[in-house]
Amino acid sequence: MAQALQNISIAAPAFKGLNTQDSPLNADPSFAATADNCVIDRYGRIGARKGYTTITTDKTELGSSSITAMGFFEDDAGNTQIFSAGNNKILSGTVTLVDETPAGYTITSDNWRMVNFNDKMYFFQRGYEPLVYSHADGMQVMSDATFAAGTPPEANEAIAAYGRLWCADFSTDKQTVYWSDLLNGTAWAGGTSGSLNISKVWPDGHDEIVALAAHNNFLIIFGRTSIVVYQDADQPSIMSLADTIGGLGCFDRDSVQHTGNDLLFLSHVGLRSFTRTITENSLPGKDISKNIRNDFMRLVTGSASGVKSVYSPENAFYLITVTGSNVTYCFDMRGSLEDGSHRVTRWPSTPFKAFVATEDGTLYIGNSDGVSTYGGYLDNGTPYQFSYYSNPLTFGDSSRVKVLKKIVPTIIAGGSTEAIVKWGYDFTQAFTAASLSLPAVNAAEYGVAQYALAEFSPTSEEILRKAINASGSGTVVTVGIEVEVDGQPFSLQEFNIQALLGRMI
């Protein structure tokens, strides 16, 4: 005999983000089995991500190629420029792409590292003499720059830190870090310039430098399978070894991002972060991608074209795109979960090849169309699909049959649209579906507030709650919702699911 009607409420669907790592039957209902083209907004709701709009109208110089690297230049006088690389050229601009490649300088690869330092933009790529741009002199090879000294380093990695440029990863030398003279990124001989060979300090005996980072007066040197940390990097003459970490290195140069007080990097076991500590004596790591690690790393290691990443403080997320697969993962950086991981969602079919975030909060995206900006709720004028599915729900008893009676989603929508609510039993992919027509409302701009003033109307009409009569039966239940995002925001506040618990099987 059936028991009384039971109710399970998912108060904040996907509040903890995507989880494809743990057993679905044991997963917290706050995790999602699918969270596509969405973000976790500042109010803890799962909502549609924003789209992108191409602002380039003349991409003649790019041709049919894609932008694969981007950088933002700003000097002390306030001059700014967006640079990008593609079609074996250095390009400037956003609306019209202009070829800035110096005459006679031949490029056959577009894997540039762009570094903004002391009123100049520097361009590094393994095997190439670095380029230097200033507003006064334009683009030059480094040896032609005023006050240039020494042999320009043909490095693949470079950072600006502690008043100088640092570089590493050469075609024939992957053990040495070089630094420029103080405040002069073109002087690599004389003054306080210098170098450091770390071949004898790798904790596992041998490694190769992949990336560099500066953090709290430390110089962090990432190998492929280990990390070496030097202290007092603001004074290279007294710089000394502070720590080494074996068994954990950096998989890709372009994954390294500063996120305020933290530092993220992609290792061979997932996305990692240095713990936010005060003393930082041992720099322990946190596994940011713990809840999706296998799926994430399978995608990363299966791509020959590497990754690109960006941190956007305005959006409070770290994006990492696997450029060969058009899949982007979005890690929420507002705070970590209990186990140190961060909430994550997946953005499939995003043709993102490069990023740069500027100081005014604009997030620029590079792809085959040129330069785009992140914003609005269309992908270059085209709708995209928002999808959420729960992990299988047992109602506290996986041995009993559940007979669904009603599903009551609570939705906030920014305009008239149609939501498809789905449900299924016992791990099926053949879901039953019901359509909900949502009227236009004056909804909030999700995740956007101007100095704590969110754009909400004072009425409760923004929150839409509609009941759907469900059918079928099974021991575990999966519910989901799909929406075509077509220019208006959408978020899911709650799922209430009512069911009868039947016989034990």
C-alpha positions in Angstrom: 0.0 0.0 0.0 1.3 3.4 -1.0 2.4 5.8 1.7 1.5 9.4 2.1 2.6 11.9 -0.5 6.3 12.8 0.0 8.0 16.0 -1.0 11.6 16.7 -1.8 12.8 20.3 -2.3 15.9 21.3 -4.1 16.0 24.8 -2.7 18.9 26.0 -4.8 19.5 23.6 -7.7 23.2 23.3 -8.7 24.1 25.7 -5.8 27.3 23.5 -5.4 27.8 23.3 -9.2 28.5 20.3 -11.4 29.6 17.0 -10.0 30.4 14.2 -12.4 33.1 12.6 -10.1 31.2 11.1 -7.2 28.6 8.3 -7.3 25.4 9.9 -8.5 23.3 8.1 -5.8 25.4 9.5 -3.0 25.7 13.0 -4.4 24.3 16.0 -2.5 21.1 17.2 -4.2 22.8 20.7 -4.3 25.1 19.3 -7.0 24.0 18.9 -10.6 24.6 16.1 -13.1 24.3 18.6 -15.9 24.9 22.4 -15.7 25.4 23.6 -19.2 25.6 27.3 -20.3 25.0 28.6 -16.8 26.6 30.3 -13.9 26.0 30.3 -10.2 25.0 33.9 -9.6 25.8 36.0 -6.5 22.4 35.0 -4.9 23.2 31.3 -5.2 20.8 30.6 -8.1 21.7 28.8 -11.2 21.2 31.2 -14.1 22.0 31.5 -17.8 25.5 32.6 -18.6 25.9 35.7 -20.7 26.6 35.4 -24.3 29.1 37.1 -26.6 28.9 39.8 -29.3 31.5 40.2 -32.1 32.6 43.8 -32.4 35.1 43.3 -35.2 33.7 44.5 -38.5 36.9 44.3 -40.5 39.0 41.2 -40.0 40.8 41.2 -43.3 44.2 40.8 -41.7 43.0 37.8 -39.7 41.5 36.1 -42.8 40.0 32.7 -42.0 42.3 32.1 -39.0 41.3 32.5 -35.4 42.7 34.8 -32.8 44.8 32.6 -30.4 46.3 35.0 -28.0 45.3 38.4 -26.6 46.8 41.2 -24.4 45.8 44.5 -23.0 48.2 47.5 -23.1 47.9 50.6 -20.9 50.6 53.2 -20.2 50.9 55.9 -17.6 49.4 58.5 -19.9 46.2 56.5 -20.3 46.8 55.2 -23.8 45.2 51.7 -24.2 45.2 49.1 -26.9 43.9 45.5 -27.4 46.5 43.3 -29.1 45.8 39.9 -30.5 47.7 37.2 -32.5 46.4 35.2 -35.4 47.1 34.4 -39.1 50.9 34.7 -38.2 50.5 38.3 -37.4 50.4 40.7 -34.4 47.1 42.6 -34.6 45.8 45.6 -32.8 42.3 47.0 -32.4 38.9 45.5 -31.9 36.5 46.9 -34.6 39.2 46.9 -37.3 42.2 44.6 -36.9 45.4 46.2 -37.9 48.6 44.3 -38.7 51.4 45.6 -36.4 54.0 43.0 -37.4 57.4 44.8 -38.0 58.5 44.8 -41.6 60.7 41.8 -42.4 59.8 40.0 -39.2 58.5 36.5 -40.2 56.0 34.7 -37.9 54.9 31.1 -38.4 53.2 30.4 -35.0 50.8 32.4 -32.9 51.5 31.1 -29.4 52.5 34.5 -28.0 52.9 35.6 -24.4 52.0 39.3 -24.0 53.2 41.2 -21.0 52.4 44.8 -20.1 55.3 46.5 -18.3 56.5 50.0 -17.6 54.7 51.8 -20.5 55.4 49.1 -23.0 53.9 45.8 -24.2 56.3 42.9 -24.7 55.6 39.9 -27.0 57.4 36.6 -26.3 57.4 33.3 -28.1 59.9 30.5 -28.1 62.4 30.9 -31.0 61.5 34.5 -31.8 63.2 37.7 -30.9 60.8 39.5 -28.6 58.8 42.4 -29.9 58.2 45.7 -28.0 55.4 48.2 -28.4 55.1 51.7 -27.0 52.7 54.4 -27.9 55.5 56.7 -29.0 57.6 54.2 -31.0 55.1 51.6 -32.2 56.1 48.0 -32.7 59.8 47.1 -32.8 62.0 44.1 -32.4 63.6 44.3 -29.0 67.2 44.9 -30.3 66.0 48.1 -32.0 64.4 49.5 -28.8 66.0 52.5 -27.0 68.3 51.4 -24.1 68.3 47.8 -25.3 71.2 45.8 -24.0 72.3 42.2 -24.2 70.9 39.4 -26.3 67.1 39.5 -26.4 65.7 36.3 -24.8 63.8 34.1 -27.2 61.7 32.7 -24.4 58.2 31.1 -24.4 57.2 32.4 -20.9 57.6 35.9 -19.4 56.0 37.8 -16.5 56.4 41.3 -15.2 57.1 41.4 -11.4 59.1 43.2 -8.8 60.1 46.0 -11.2 61.5 43.9 -14.0 60.7 41.2 -16.6 61.4 37.5 -15.9 61.5 34.9 -18.7 62.2 31.2 -19.2 61.5 28.2 -21.5 63.9 28.4 -24.4 64.3 26.0 -27.3 67.6 24.7 -25.9 67.3 25.7 -22.2 64.4 24.8 -20.0 66.3 25.1 -16.7 67.2 28.8 -16.5 65.2 31.9 -15.5 66.5 35.2 -16.7 65.5 38.7 -15.4 66.0 42.1 -17.0 67.5 45.2 -15.5 65.3 47.2 -13.1 62.5 49.0 -14.9 63.9 48.2 -18.3 62.5 45.2 -20.0 64.8 45.6 -23.0 68.1 45.4 -21.0 69.3 41.8 -20.5 72.9 42.6 -19.7 74.5 44.9 -17.2 72.8 46.7 -14.3 70.9 44.3 -12.1 70.0 41.8 -14.8 70.9 38.2 -14.3 69.9 34.6 -14.5 69.4 31.5 -12.3 69.8 27.9 -13.3 67.6 25.6 -11.2 68.5 22.2 -12.7 70.0 21.1 -9.3 67.0 22.0 -7.1 64.1 20.2 -8.8 62.6 18.0 -6.0 62.2 15.0 -8.3 65.7 15.3 -9.9 64.7 16.6 -13.3 62.0 18.8 -14.8 61.4 21.5 -17.4 60.2 25.1 -16.8 56.6 25.6 -18.1 55.4 28.8 -16.4 56.4 31.6 -14.0 54.3 33.5 -11.4 54.9 36.1 -8.8 53.0 35.9 -5.5 53.6 37.6 -2.1 57.3 38.4 -2.9 57.9 34.9 -4.1 59.0 33.9 -7.5 57.1 30.7 -8.4 58.7 28.5 -11.1 56.4 25.8 -12.4 57.9 22.7 -13.9 55.8 20.0 -15.6 55.8 17.8 -12.5 57.1 20.0 -9.7 57.3 23.5 -8.4 60.2 25.6 -7.1 59.6 28.7 -5.0 62.2 31.5 -4.4 61.8 34.2 -1.7 63.0 37.8 -1.7 62.4 38.0 -5.5 62.2 41.8 -5.3 66.0 41.7 -4.7 67.4 39.0 -7.1 70.9 39.4 -5.6 69.7 37.9 -2.3 67.0 35.7 -3.7 67.0 32.2 -2.1 65.2 28.9 -2.3 62.1 28.9 -0.1 60.3 25.7 -1.0 60.0 22.9 -3.4 56.9 20.8 -4.2 57.3 17.4 -5.9 54.7 15.5 -7.9 52.7 18.6 -8.8 53.5 20.9 -11.7 51.9 23.0 -14.4 50.3 21.4 -17.5 49.9 24.5 -19.6 51.5 28.0 -19.4 48.2 29.7 -20.3 46.3 28.2 -17.4 48.1 30.3 -14.8 45.9 33.2 -13.4 46.0 35.4 -10.3 42.6 35.6 -8.6 43.2 38.3 -6.0 45.0 36.5 -3.2 45.2 33.2 -4.9 47.0 31.6 -7.8 45.4 29.1 -10.1 47.2 26.7 -12.4 46.3 23.5 -14.4 48.3 20.4 -13.3 48.2 16.9 -14.6 45.7 16.0 -11.9 43.3 19.0 -12.4 43.0 22.7 -11.7 44.9 23.6 -8.5 45.2 26.6 -6.3 47.7 27.8 -3.7 45.9 28.0 -0.4 45.2 31.5 0.8 47.4 31.7 3.9 49.3 34.5 5.6 52.7 32.8 6.2 52.6 30.6 3.1 55.5 28.5 4.5 54.7 25.4 2.5 52.2 26.6 -0.1 49.8 23.7 0.1 47.5 23.2 -2.9 43.7 22.9 -3.2 42.0 20.8 -5.8 39.7 23.3 -7.5 38.3 20.8 -10.1 37.8 17.9 -7.7 34.1 17.4 -8.6 34.7 17.1 -12.4 38.4 16.0 -12.4 38.2 12.9 -14.6 35.9 14.4 -17.3 37.8 17.7 -17.3 41.3 16.2 -17.5 40.2 13.7 -20.2 39.1 16.6 -22.3 42.3 18.6 -21.6 44.8 15.8 -22.3 42.9 14.8 -25.4 43.4 18.2 -27.0 46.5 19.0 -29.0 45.9 22.8 -29.0 46.1 23.4 -25.3 44.0 25.7 -23.1 43.4 29.4 -22.6 42.1 31.0 -19.4 41.1 34.3 -17.8 40.1 35.5 -14.4 37.3 38.2 -14.3 36.9 39.9 -10.9 33.7 41.6 -12.1 32.1 38.2 -12.9 33.9 36.4 -10.0 34.8 33.5 -12.3 37.8 31.8 -13.8 37.2 30.5 -17.3 39.3 27.9 -18.9 38.6 26.8 -22.4 39.9 23.7 -24.2 40.4 25.3 -27.5 40.4 22.2 -29.6 36.9 21.1 -28.3 35.0 24.4 -28.0 34.2 23.6 -24.4 34.7 26.1 -21.6 34.5 25.4 -17.8 33.5 28.2 -15.5 34.8 28.1 -11.9 33.0 30.4 -9.4 35.6 32.2 -7.3 33.4 33.7 -4.7 34.3 31.0 -2.2 35.2 27.4 -1.9 33.1 24.4 -0.9 33.8 22.4 2.3 36.4 20.2 0.6 38.3 23.1 -1.0 36.9 22.7 -4.5 35.0 25.4 -6.3 31.6 25.4 -7.9 31.8 24.8 -11.6 29.6 24.8 -14.7 30.2 23.8 -18.3 29.7 25.9 -21.4 29.6 23.6 -24.5 29.8 24.9 -28.1 31.7 28.0 -27.1 34.2 28.9 -29.9 36.6 30.8 -27.5 40.2 30.7 -28.5 41.7 33.5 -26.3 40.7 36.0 -23.6 41.8 39.2 -22.0 40.1 41.1 -19.1 40.6 44.9 -18.9 40.6 47.2 -15.9 37.2 48.6 -16.8 35.7 45.2 -16.4 35.3 44.3 -20.1 36.0 40.7 -20.9 37.2 40.3 -24.5 37.1 37.0 -26.3 39.1 36.0 -29.4 37.9 33.6 -32.1 37.6 33.2 -35.9 35.2 36.2 -36.1 37.8 38.5 -34.5 37.2 40.2 -31.2 34.0 39.7 -29.1 32.8 41.0 -25.7 31.1 39.0 -23.0 27.6 40.3 -22.3 23.9 40.1 -23.3 22.1 36.8 -23.7 22.8 35.8 -27.2 25.8 34.1 -28.8 26.6 36.6 -31.6 22.9 37.0 -32.3 22.1 33.3 -31.9 20.1 31.7 -29.0 21.9 29.0 -26.9 20.6 26.2 -24.7 20.6 26.3 -20.9 20.4 22.9 -19.3 20.1 21.6 -15.8 19.6 18.0 -14.6 19.7 16.8 -11.1 21.6 13.7 -9.9 19.3 10.7 -9.2 17.0 11.4 -6.2 16.1 8.6 -3.8 13.7 10.6 -1.5 15.8 9.0 1.4 15.0 5.4 0.4 16.5 3.9 -2.7 14.6 0.6 -2.2 11.1 1.9 -2.7 9.3 2.7 -5.9 8.5 6.4 -6.4 5.4 7.6 -8.3 5.9 11.2 -9.3 2.7 13.3 -8.9 3.8 16.9 -9.4 6.9 18.9 -10.2 6.8 22.6 -9.2 9.8 24.6 -10.4 10.3 28.2 -9.2 11.7 30.3 -12.1 12.9 33.8 -12.6 12.8 34.9 -16.2 13.6 38.2 -17.9 11.1 37.8 -20.8 8.6 35.5 -22.4 10.1 32.2 -23.2 9.4 28.5 -23.0 10.9 26.1 -20.5 10.9 22.4 -21.0 10.7 20.5 -17.7 11.9 16.9 -17.9 11.9 13.9 -15.6 12.9 10.2 -15.8 13.5 7.1 -13.7 16.3 4.7 -13.0 19.1 6.4 -14.9 17.2 6.6 -18.2 18.1 9.1 -20.9 14.5 8.8 -22.3 12.9 11.6 -20.3 9.3 12.6 -20.2 8.9 16.4 -21.0 6.3 19.1 -20.3 6.4 22.6 -21.6 6.0 25.8 -19.5 5.2 29.1 -21.2 6.7 31.9 -19.2 5.3 35.4 -19.5 7.4 38.5 -19.8 8.4 40.1 -16.4 10.6 42.8 -15.2 13.3 40.6 -13.9 16.7 41.3 -12.3 19.9 41.4 -14.2 21.4 38.3 -12.7 24.8 38.7 -11.2 24.9 42.4 -12.0 24.6 45.1 -9.4 25.9 48.6 -9.3 27.4 49.2 -6.0 25.1 46.8 -4.2 22.0 48.2 -6.0 20.5 45.2 -7.8 17.9 45.9 -10.4 14.8 44.2 -9.0 11.2 45.3 -9.3 9.4 45.4 -5.9 6.6 42.9 -6.9 6.6 39.2 -6.5 5.5 38.7 -10.1 9.2 38.2 -11.1 9.1 34.8 -9.4 7.1 32.3 -11.4 5.9 29.0 -9.8 4.0 26.6 -11.9 3.0 23.0 -11.1 3.3 20.2 -13.7 1.5 16.9 -13.4 4.1 14.2 -13.7 3.8 10.5 -14.5 5.6 7.2 -14.4 7.5 5.4 -11.6 10.9 4.1 -10.6 13.3 3.7 -7.7 15.3 6.9 -8.4 14.2 10.1 -10.0 16.0 12.6 -12.2 14.5 16.0 -13.0 15.8 18.7 -15.3 14.9 21.8 -17.2 16.0 23.1 -20.6 15.5 26.7 -21.9 16.5 28.4 -25.1 18.1 31.6 -24.0 17.1 34.1 -26.6 18.1 37.6 -25.4 16.7 37.5 -21.9 18.1 36.3 -18.5 16.8 33.1 -16.9 17.4 31.5 -13.5 16.1 28.5 -11.5 15.3 29.2 -7.9 13.9 25.9 -6.7 12.5 22.5 -7.6 9.7 21.0 -5.4 9.0 17.4 -6.3 6.0 15.5 -4.9 5.8 11.7 -5.1 4.1 8.7 -3.6 6.5 6.1 -2.1 5.3 2.6 -3.0 6.4 -0.9 -2.4 9.9 -2.0 -1.6 11.7 -3.9 -4.3 
